[in-house]
Amino acid sequence: MRKNTKAYQIIRIRKIMLVIIIAFTVFMSVSLFSNKADAETNREVYTYYTSYEIQPGDTLWTIADQFMGPDFTDKEDFIDNIKSINHLGTDDITAGKHLVIEYTSFEEL
């Protein structure tokens, strides 16, 4: 009977150690990933403006693919920003015309 009690104690200790190791691993993972996210959000974002000549076949969506920076996560918001800056009422654009594009970068020019 004593052997069973000792075996149960060993199993119990191993379970406790496993829970501690899992908890420590989760804690360290959360700490590392949150530090990386904090570092990314603490970076300075620079805003610039450029003039872009619309090319044949361009759409606001393809232009957004070229210029969308780190402060925009939604392409529709970026396109709305282009439309607002350029006083566009629709998504229609014409090749040869120019657009003012606001873009951002983590790098200072």
Protein Blocks (a to p, Z undefined) as FASTA:
>chain_A
ZZmmmmmmmmmmmmmmmmmmmmmmmmmmmmmmmmmmmmmmmpccddddddddddehiafk
lmmmmmocfkbcbfklmmmmmmmmnopabfbdcehiacddddddfbdZZ
